[in-house]
Amino acid sequence: MSPRPYPYNVAWDGKQVSPGITKLIELSKARWGTRSLGAYVNRNMNRNVTPPIKSVHATGNAWDCFYGIKKTEKENEALARVIWDFLLHNSETLGISLVNWYAFGTYGATYKSSRGEGKLGVRIHSSDAESAGSYQGTPTWLHIELDVAMSKDAAKFARAWASIPYP
């Protein structure tokens, strides 16, 4: 089976947070205690590229998931690993298009659906130039994108989430 295409090579203004992202925020908070650093905002990506490229946040189909809720960096990164692994192991079921883990290793890691499901879709970055962004300190959030079908349908996303066994 060929990898799922990445749907946001060209982003657009979706005008609001999508229902699926709203549901993901709710379910993640209930399961892991995460908080939202933001979802919809009509803006360009933070990289200095010409011409500017619209951020997937503008579509309403992306969320910055804050996991820095624990007492220590080690505990926060352990929680990030739990969330990362859950999203990767269930990337197809949940319609995950992309996840950036900025604090993974030195330069971060990115899962992208067009590279394959689960760990097949992961790229561990080896420089600032190829990373999803460099941040001072320890960034304690994951950038998560849902595909268009899951983003549009909160009930469909909730059913997919509920279908996955979780300890």
C-alpha positions in Angstrom: 0.0 0.0 0.0 1.4 3.4 -0.9 1.7 6.1 1.7 -1.1 8.6 2.2 -0.4 11.9 0.5 0.4 14.9 2.7 -2.6 17.2 2.2 -1.1 20.6 3.1 1.6 21.3 0.6 -0.5 24.4 -0.1 -2.4 25.7 2.9 -5.4 28.1 2.9 -7.4 30.1 5.4 -10.0 27.8 6.9 -11.4 30.7 9.0 -11.7 28.6 12.2 -10.5 25.6 14.2 -11.8 22.4 12.6 -14.2 20.2 14.5 -11.7 17.3 14.4 -8.9 19.4 16.0 -11.3 20.6 18.6 -12.1 16.9 19.4 -8.3 16.0 19.5 -7.7 18.8 22.0 -10.5 17.6 24.2 -9.5 13.9 24.1 -5.8 14.6 24.6 -6.6 16.8 27.6 -8.8 14.0 29.1 -6.2 11.3 28.5 -2.9 13.0 29.2 -3.7 16.4 30.8 -2.3 18.4 27.8 -3.1 22.0 27.1 -3.5 23.9 23.9 -1.0 26.5 22.8 -3.1 27.3 19.8 -4.8 25.8 16.7 -6.3 28.2 14.1 -4.5 31.4 13.3 -4.3 32.8 9.8 -0.5 33.3 9.4 2.5 32.4 7.4 5.0 29.8 8.5 7.7 31.1 10.8 10.5 30.5 8.4 11.9 33.4 6.3 11.0 32.1 2.9 10.2 34.0 -0.2 7.4 34.0 -1.2 5.8 33.4 2.2 4.2 30.0 2.8 0.9 29.9 4.7 1.0 27.8 7.9 -1.2 24.8 8.3 -2.5 26.5 11.4 -4.4 28.8 9.0 -6.4 25.8 7.7 -7.7 25.1 11.3 -6.4 21.6 10.9 -3.2 21.9 13.1 -2.7 22.1 16.9 0.2 22.9 19.1 -0.1 20.4 22.0 1.6 21.5 25.2 2.9 18.6 27.3 5.0 20.6 29.7 2.7 19.9 32.6 5.0 17.7 34.7 7.6 18.8 37.4 10.7 17.8 35.5 12.0 17.9 31.9 12.5 14.2 32.1 8.9 13.6 33.0 7.7 16.0 30.3 9.8 14.2 27.7 8.4 10.8 28.9 4.9 12.1 28.4 5.9 13.5 24.9 7.1 10.0 24.1 3.8 8.4 25.1 1.8 10.8 23.0 4.3 10.6 20.0 4.2 6.8 20.1 0.4 6.7 20.4 0.0 9.1 17.4 2.5 7.2 15.3 1.2 3.7 16.0 -2.3 4.9 15.1 -1.4 7.4 12.4 -3.7 5.9 9.7 -6.6 5.2 12.0 -6.5 8.8 13.4 -5.8 10.5 10.1 -2.5 12.0 11.4 -0.8 13.9 8.6 2.2 15.3 10.4 3.7 15.5 13.9 6.7 17.7 14.8 8.5 16.8 18.1 10.7 19.8 18.4 12.6 18.6 21.5 13.5 15.1 20.1 17.3 14.8 20.2 19.2 17.9 19.1 17.2 19.0 16.0 13.8 17.4 16.5 11.9 14.8 14.5 8.9 14.8 12.2 6.3 12.2 11.2 4.8 12.8 7.8 2.1 10.7 6.2 3.6 10.8 2.7 6.6 8.9 4.0 4.6 6.0 5.4 2.6 5.0 8.4 4.0 4.8 11.9 7.8 4.9 12.3 8.2 4.5 8.5 7.0 8.1 8.2 9.6 9.5 10.8 12.6 11.6 9.9 15.0 12.5 12.7 16.6 15.8 11.8 20.3 16.3 11.8 20.6 20.1 11.3 18.8 23.3 11.9 18.3 23.7 8.1 16.2 20.6 7.8 14.5 20.8 11.1 10.9 21.8 11.7 12.2 24.8 13.6 14.7 25.7 16.2 13.8 27.1 19.6 15.7 28.3 22.6 15.4 26.2 25.6 13.3 23.0 25.7 10.2 23.3 23.6 7.4 21.4 25.3 4.9 21.0 22.6 4.1 18.8 19.7 2.7 20.3 16.4 0.0 17.9 15.2 -1.9 18.0 11.9 -5.0 15.9 11.0 -5.9 15.1 7.4 -8.9 16.9 5.9 -11.4 14.1 6.4 -10.7 13.7 10.1 -10.5 17.5 10.6 -14.0 18.0 9.2 -15.7 15.3 11.3 -15.4 15.4 15.1 -17.6 12.3 15.5 -15.5 10.3 13.0 -12.4 11.3 14.8 -13.9 10.4 18.2 -14.9 7.0 16.9 -11.4 6.4 15.5 -9.9 7.4 18.9 -12.3 5.2 20.8 -11.5 2.2 18.6 -7.9 2.1 19.7 -7.1 0.1 22.8 -5.3 2.1 25.4 -4.0 0.9 28.7 
